[in-house]
Amino acid sequence: MGETMFSSSYQPNPRSALDVLAFVLTPIGAFASDPDELEAVAEILGAAKSEAIERWQSLRTQARRN
């Protein structure tokens, strides 16, 4: 069974520009400090941050149409 590194009940709102911006601007070091993990975390977070921005833009566009 995997080890839980961090647990939080906070769930960012993908419609909130502030939540998305906070996630995108959070440095990699907040998610990993082990030098061996930084590269893997950077790769995963890069994709996640891009996805967060794309979702926010899509939801914003959709809201404007309605």
N, C-alpha and C positions, 0 to 999 in steps of 0.2 A: 504494500500500500504506500502511496506517495506521502511525502511530508508537506504539511500546510505551512507555507512560509509567511503568509499574511492573510488575514481575514478581516473583512469590513462589511458593514451593512450598507455603506454608501453606494448608490447606483447613479452614475452620471446620467443626465438627461441629454439624449442625442439631439434634441431640438434646441438646446441651450448653447448659444455661441460661447458663453463664459465657461461652461463645463468642457466643451470641446477644446477651446483654447488652453484651458488649464492642463488638460491631458496632453495635448500636443507639445506644450512648452515644458512639461515636467522632464527634467534631465534623466538620462539612463541610470545614473547612479542612485536614483530613488528606488529603482526596481532591482538592482543588483550591485554588489560591491566587490564580489570576487572577480579578479581579473580574468579567470578562466570562463566566467559566465557572461561577461560584458558583451562579447561579440555576438553570442547567441541571443541575448536579450535585445541588443540593438537591432538585430535582424527581425525579430518577432515584433518589437515595438514599432519599427519603421512601417511595417505592413499594417499594424493596428492603427497607427496614427493616420496613415493615408486613408484607411477605411472610415475612420471617424469623421474626417473632413468631407469625404465623398457623401457619407450618409447625411451629415448636417446640410450640405448644399442641396441634396436631393429633397430632404424634408422641407427646407426653406422654399425651394422652387414649387413644391407641391402645395404648400400653404398659400403661396401667392396666387396660384391658379384657382384656389377655392375661395 
